[in-house]
Amino acid sequence: MIAVLGLGAQARRVDVLVAAPFWRIDALNKEACLYWSLYRANPALIQYLSCSPAMRTLLLIVILIALPALAESTAGERSKPERWADRSTNCTTTTGAFRDPDSFLKWLDVFSDPGVYVEYARRSLDPDYSLRAADSLLDAGTARNFLEWMDPAIPGKWASALAQAPFYSAASATLFDPGRLKRWVMLPTNPELWQAAAAAINPETWVKWLALPANPRLAALIAKAQDPMTSEEWNMELSDRSNYPFLHLVPPSQQRSEGR
């Protein structure tokens, strides 16, 4: 097809080169002729063939560049529930969405949609996800994550956001989005939900949970909990002054001097 489009000399020549195989197939299958007629009736294709060779080459380059970016953005939208499910089940990052109003609006955009709850239902059937969440709980970064709540700037950010109308407008636009409400209404027809329901009654799922005591990851998790290095890392995080934001407040006099 690319070779045919590259010729671009005469539309009649293109028709002959491309349509000839369809004429031969039509003797065996008449649907091929109908397919070709619909294909040639495409206005975008006709306009493309009427362009100069340089313009066709430029359009082809633009399409080849734009398609991967479009596919990546679409994949990013589809993976949004997965990414937030990872963050919310990781104890080292689970509270980040509530320390800042802007992050909270992003959290609200995901957790007011049924997709993330379908993802939770799917993950609840796999013991590996529970072991991963328990492993993050033993991570010393969990202590640092919760100590960040001592930042005195957090109440100020929320007080400023709650006193402004744009915050309520953004939250209302998210909650009452017609597309979001439609997804909730159509949730019983979501195939991913029924896949999770089928996995719940699948004997393989129950075998995984019954075999959990023999799971090597569980043995590694117990060994990590009993490892003295785990307690030492927690003590280091709790004794690190840099993890206490209120200890690094800048006095007003110093702020004025820095402003000068």
N, C-alpha and C positions, 0 to 999 in steps of 0.2 A: 504493500500500500504506500509506503514511504517513497519507493522508487517511482510509482505511478504519479504521485503528487509532485515529485521532483522534476518530472518532465515539463509539465505546464506549458506546452507549446500551443496546442489547440484543444478546445473542449471536446471537439469531435474525436480527436485521437485518444484522449483520456477515456471517453465513453467506450470506444472500441476495445482498448486494452483491458479495462476493468470489467466491462459488461460481457465480454466474450465468454468467460468461464460460466457466468450465470445463464447465458443462452444455452450452453451445452448441458448444464445441469437441469434446465427447464424441461428438457426432453424426458428426464427421469423423475423430476419433482417440480411441479408447477409453483410450489411455494417460493422457490428461489426467485422467480420472476417478480413476485409480489414484494419480496424483501428488497430486491434491487430498486424497484420503483419507489418504495418508501425511502430508501437510502439517497437516491438522486433528488428526491423532492425536499431534502433538508435545506432550508434557506442558508444556514450557516456554511454548509459545504459548498453550495453554489457560489456564495460570496467569496469564500476562501479560494476557489479555483479561478475566480475572475481577477484575483489580485496578481500583481507582478511577481516574478520569481523571488526578488529580493524581499518583498513584503511577506510572502509565504514563509520564507526562511526565518524572518524576524518573528512572525507569529508563532512558528513552531518552537523557536528557542524560548519565547516567553511562556508558552504552555508547559514545556518541559521543566522550566524553573519553578512555575507556580504550582504545579501538581504536587510535588513532594511537600512543599510548605502547607498546602491545603490538607494533605493527608496527615501531616504531623499535628496540625491544629485540631483536626477532627479526633485523632487518637488521644490528644491531650484532654479534650472534653470528655471522652469516654472513660479515661483513666482517672478523672477527678475523684469519684467515690473511692477508688482503690487507694489513691494517695492519701486522702483524708482518713480513711480507715487505718492505714499504716500509722499515721501521726497520732490518732486518738487512742490506739492500743499500744503505743510506745510511751512508757512512763517518763522518758527523758524529754518528750516534746508535747505531752498531752494537754498542758495548760496554756500553751502559747497563744491560742486563739482568744483567750479572755483577758489578756493583759493589755490589749490595744483595741479601741473601737473599730478601726479599719479591719483588723484581723478578725474581729467578731462578725463583721458583715460578710466576710468571705466564708466564715464557718457557718453562718446562718444560711447562706446561699446553698451550701451543700447539705446541711442537716435538716433543712425544710423540704428536701426532695426525697422521694421514696427510694431512689437508687442506692443511697448509702446504707439504708436499712436492709435492702436485699443483699448487699455485699456483706453486712454483718451476719445475716442469716446463713449465708454460704460459708463464712469463716467459722462460725460457731460449730459447724459440723466436723471441722478438721482439728484434731488435737495439736497439730504443729503450731497453729496460730496462738493457741493458749500458752504453749510452752515459750513461744517467742515473746509474748507479753510478760510472762513471769520472768524471763531472762532480763528484759529491760528494767524490771522492777529492782533487780539486784545491781544494776549498773549505777555507779556513783554519780552519773549525770542526772539521775532522778533527784538526788538531793539538791544539786545546782538548779534544776528546773523549778523546784518549789521554793527555793530561797530567793529566786528572782521576784517573787510576790512581795518581798519586803521593799521593793523600789517605791519610794514616796511619790514618784511621778505617775504611777498607775492611777490612783484616785483622782489626780488632777486631770488626766486625759479623759477619764470617764465623766467627770463632772462637766468638763468643757463640751464633750460630745452630747451628753444628755440635755444640755441647755440650748442646743441648736436644733432647728427644725430639719436640716438636711439629713441628720442621722435617722430621725423617725421616718422621713420620706423614703430613704433608701431601704430601711427595714420593711416598711409597708409595701414598697414595690417588689421586694423579694417574696414576701409571704403571700401576696395576693396576685402574683403573676399568673395569668390565665393558663399558660403552658404548664406551669407547676401544678396547678389545681387539676388540670386535665390528666397529668401523669398519675396523680393520686387516685382519680376516679377510674383510670384504666389500669390500675395496679393489678387487679385480678387477672388481667390478660397478659401480664408481663411474663414472657417465657423464662426469664432468669429466676423469677419467683417459683415457678413450677419446677424448674430444675433443682432448686434448693429443697423443695418439698419432696421431690423424688429421691434426692440424696439422703434425706432424713430417714426414709424407710428402706434405704438400700442396706442390705446386710453388711456390705463392705465398710460402711460408716461405723456400724456397731463393732465390727471386728477391730477397727483402728482404735476405738476407745477402750475396748477390752484388752487390747495389747499394749495399752499405754504404759503399764508398769515395766514392760520389757523394752520400752523405747530408749535408745541410747541418749537421746537429747534430754530425757528426764533424768537419767543418771548423771549427765554432765551438769544439769541445772542443780541437782542436789549437791554435787561436788563443789560447784561454784559457791553455793550458799554456805558450805562448811569451810571454805578456803579462808584462812586468815587474811589473805590479801584483799578479799572483798571488804571486810570490815575496816582494814587499814585505808583503803581508797575512800570509803565513806567518811572516816574520821578526817582524812586530809581535806575532803571537800567541805565538811562542816566547820573545820578550823581555818579555812582559807578566807581571809578578810575580803578578798576581791569578790566573793560570792554574796556579800552583804551590801547592797547598793546604798543603804542609808548611812553607811560609814564613810562614803565618799561624796557627801554633799558639799557643794561649793558655797562658802559663806556669801551673803549678799554683798558685803564690802568687796570681796574678791571678784564677784561677778561684775560690779560697777567698774572696778579697775581694769578688768579684761575688756569690758565694753569700750573703754577709752582707747 
